[in-house]
Amino acid sequence: MQPQAIEAAQKRGAFDLNCPAATAQVLSKEMVQTNSGGPMMWNIPPQRAEYTVGVEGCGKRATYYAICAVGGTGCVATGTQNTIQSNN
């Protein structure tokens, strides 16, 4: 799921930073189980992978939170945690 998380964050970052050449890298990752809240026989906690992804390009950097459901069809990169001008 990590490649999908990187792709989702890179696409989001490229748009937010107005930089098609932006690149992304995973800063941290974690597997999480959540309670489905369904009937007892269906109460099997679904798993998801959560990634913090840094995106950099065109002199700017941003950090995104990418979430991927295990057994799902893709990942979503949620809001920018910060955007700063890079010194590079």
Summary of the structure (lengths in Angstrom):
residues: 88
radius of gyration: 15.1
end to end distance: 29.8
largest distance: 54.5
contacts: 254
relative contact order: 0.27
helix: 20%
strand: 49%
